[in-house]
């Protein structure tokens, strides 16, 4: 690598009311380098990158690109100086095509008037082939996979001439296979001179893809180290400031009565296609049953049907012996089911509401939160303050809007609300998506504690490590059916065979 950095951040400080998000942070990026940025939820990673991208103006410090000091007043300024950013939550227009999304704002035209669709698709196809970003320029964004949508976001940045690419939690919504494909894309980008800042909570991914690693803790830069010699344990310790247990410690399950039972369930998705095909299973008190599978094999529709968000076309669902097959979502919650949804922003929280309001979303009409139709704001705020402290939610207080928190802290708010309701059955769908190692350790410990207190827990996760660490029994879902049931001693290889449609006999071989 060349000696002169392509990017330098010098003494960046950014303050918000009551908090210093970045405290004199300095780091640099070399040409063709992958520089990983690690830190707990709320450590200041996204704030620092939003400063770099012109979304925030720093209170102190300076930004240099190729030795030139810049003042970035907007993302437009950043883009003009070769800085591109792919946000954790994609910013695409679903009804438009891939090519239309990529060229939006910089469209090629005919006669300086009409959009040249053919030229748009040609440019996008040429760019995708150059960088190994296989995607159909003519496909509508709403019809392509999440992994392909991420490629579209990268193409948007490259189309505008980005030489510095910021990837904010790029694997948070990807399957393991899609993550591996992303790593190949990153390698292709850096070989052609692009420099990448890679923000992630997944230590194994950082060690696989990064050249150097910087760690933020509570807004301050703790260390910058080369990948060589770094370990998951040492990085976790730097992030959290203490030793972190990377493996779940739990005693063998002692299952009791069946609390959740699903019998011969069939579910039709919103497109009119059968997504769940004759599924039957049960979850007993005091056990965690994990559902493994490649994303898109019916897991989401299964969870929606169990929680009352979709009604099954046939079959039966009981919670604590009560039939809720065609009950409303509110009724399902009232009979004793808790739900940690996989999409925290669309289904877990009302982002415009305060944290206090979000915490009482289910129980606003029950004592002691309300009496005779009157809400007690003091009780709501006290309850929220206690839960935010107990679940280590950072970045705000009871009156902070949910949308102002980082994704990981939003997840903690949902976890606090659902566990506080004391459900008999807890559905945990992607419960640690986007969380840092300290928060993952906390969530895993709480789920095991809930199991030991007699809850029936159904865990749906794309993270095989999480499934293997937490589950007492594992069901593998493929094309809407369960194709195997395994004990906790199953290997990743055996689960992987079953997840792509292999038989139980093949998986056991």
Secondary structure, 3 states (H helix, E strand, C coil): CCCCCCEEEEEEEEEECCEEEEEEEEEEECCCCEEEEEECCCCCHHHHHHHHCCCCCCCEEEEEECCEEECCCCHHHHHHCCEEEECCCCCCCCCCEHHHHHHCCCCCEECCCEECHHHHHHHHHHHHHHHCCCCCCCCEHHHCCHHHHHHHHHHHHHHCCCCEEEEECCCCCCCHHHHHHHHHHHHHHHHCCCEEEEECCCHHHHHHHCCEEEEEECCEEEEEEECCCCCHHHHHHHHHCCCCCCCCCCCCCCCCCEEEEEEEEEEECCCCCEEEEEEEEEEECCEEEEEECCCCCCHHHHHHHHCCCCCCCEEEEEECCEECCCCCHHHHHHCCEEEECCCHHHHHCCCCCEHHHHHCCCCCCCCCCEECCEECHHHHHHHHHHHHHHCCCCCCCCCCEHHHCCHHHHHHHHHHHHHHCCCCEEEEECCCCCCCHHHHHHHHHHHHHHHHCCCEEEEECCCHHHHHHHCCEEEEEECCEEEEEEECCCCHHHHHHHHCCCCHHHHHC
